[in-house]
Amino acid sequence: MNEEWWERPTCFICDYGWIILLIIILALALFFTRNLWMPLLGL
């Protein structure tokens, strides 16, 4: 079967879902530990 580039299904979430999950986890970790790192930045 000879597929062209437009016939191939593309799925951003399927290919890069782990990056999205990593960003969410890091954002939540920064949010819940803000009392630890915000005083170090002087905020």
JOSUL-V255896 format. One record per run of one state. SS is the DSSP state (2 for helix, 1 for strand, 0 for the rest). FROM is the first residue (numbers start at 1). TO is the last residue. If there is no record, write none. Layout:
# JOSUL-V255896
<<SS & FROM & TO> <SS & FROM & TO>>
This chain:
# JOSUL-V255896
<<0 & 1 & 11> <2 & 12 & 32> <0 & 33 & 33> <2 & 34 & 41> <0 & 42 & 43>>
